[in-house]
Amino acid sequence: MKEQLDIEIMTYDALISWYRSDYRYLKNVLAYTKGQFRFKKPVSDGSSLFAYLTPSVLLLSEEDEQILRSQGYQIDAWKAGEPLSFNDRFPLRKDADGKWSLRPY
């Protein structure tokens, strides 16, 4: 999976060991339960999770939303079903003439 999606699945122990040995690579820690993900703690500024996970798959607490909004994520657009694919934070939309544009939500 790592080669295809640049996602690395690690055990909790391996993640903690890696984290303690190198602070340059802070990671978002997610829990997976009954087909849905949730943050244990969102830390990484610059996550592309919102480009491909929908609100039905990734659950956010109020605290998560506040943290992400403070980092510039357009969470309201994401919750409305728009992937955040521009700079990991903004949705892209097509204008009436079919051109892609960036407009804050």
Secondary structure as the mmCIF struct_conf table of DSSP 4:
data_model
#
loop_
_struct_conf.conf_type_id
_struct_conf.id
_struct_conf.beg_label_comp_id
_struct_conf.beg_label_asym_id
_struct_conf.beg_label_seq_id
_struct_conf.end_label_comp_id
_struct_conf.end_label_asym_id
_struct_conf.end_label_seq_id
HELX_RH_AL_P HELX_RH_AL_P1 LYS A 2 LEU A 5
HELX_RH_AL_P HELX_RH_AL_P2 TYR A 12 SER A 21
TURN_TY1_P TURN_TY1_P1 TYR A 23 ARG A 24
STRN STRN1 VAL A 29 THR A 33
TURN_TY1_P TURN_TY1_P2 LYS A 34 GLY A 35
STRN STRN2 GLN A 36 LYS A 41
BEND BEND1 ASP A 45 GLY A 46
HELX_RH_AL_P HELX_RH_AL_P3 LEU A 49 TYR A 52
TURN_TY1_P TURN_TY1_P3 PRO A 55 VAL A 57
STRN STRN3 LEU A 58 LEU A 59
HELX_RH_AL_P HELX_RH_AL_P4 GLU A 62 SER A 70
TURN_TY1_P TURN_TY1_P4 GLN A 71 GLY A 72
HELX_RH_AL_P HELX_RH_AL_P5 ILE A 75 LYS A 79
TURN_TY1_P TURN_TY1_P5 ALA A 80 GLY A 81
STRN STRN4 PHE A 86 PHE A 86
TURN_TY1_P TURN_TY1_P6 ASN A 87 ARG A 89
STRN STRN5 PHE A 90 PHE A 90
STRN STRN6 LEU A 92 LYS A 94
TURN_TY1_P TURN_TY1_P7 ALA A 96 ASP A 97
BEND BEND2 GLY A 98 GLY A 98
STRN STRN7 TRP A 100 LEU A 102
#
